[in-house]
Amino acid sequence: MLEQQGRVVAAGNGEAQVRLGGRSGCSACDAGKGCGAGLFGRLLRRKPMTLHLEDPIGVEPGQAVIV
């Protein structure tokens, strides 16, 4: 399963907005090894994105989360 670290930018009413960086998700990519998805990500300069998610645990703005 791929995971990516993000940061909560807004939260309330059981929902959260999480901003993700433009990196690909696996640790092998971070190490420059693996399937090559990290290379394509760097070449395409993936931009950060914001996800609108359900928040069952009550996160707060500024918290780091794993998606």
CORGIJO-V394115 format. One record per residue. BURIAL is b if it has 9 or more other C-alpha atoms within 8 Angstrom, else e. D_FIRST is the distance of its C-alpha to the first C-alpha in whole Angstrom. Layout:
burial	d_first
BURIAL	D_FIRST
BURIAL	D_FIRST
//
This chain:
burial	d_first
e	0
e	4
e	6
b	10
b	13
b	16
b	20
b	21
b	24
b	26
b	25
e	28
e	28
b	25
b	23
b	22
b	22
b	19
b	19
b	17
b	18
b	18
e	15
b	12
e	9
b	9
e	11
e	13
b	14
e	15
e	17
e	18
e	17
e	14
e	14
e	16
b	14
b	15
b	19
e	19
b	18
b	21
e	23
e	22
e	22
e	20
e	21
e	20
e	19
e	20
e	18
e	20
e	18
e	20
b	20
e	21
e	21
e	24
b	23
e	25
b	26
e	25
e	22
e	19
e	16
e	12
e	10
//
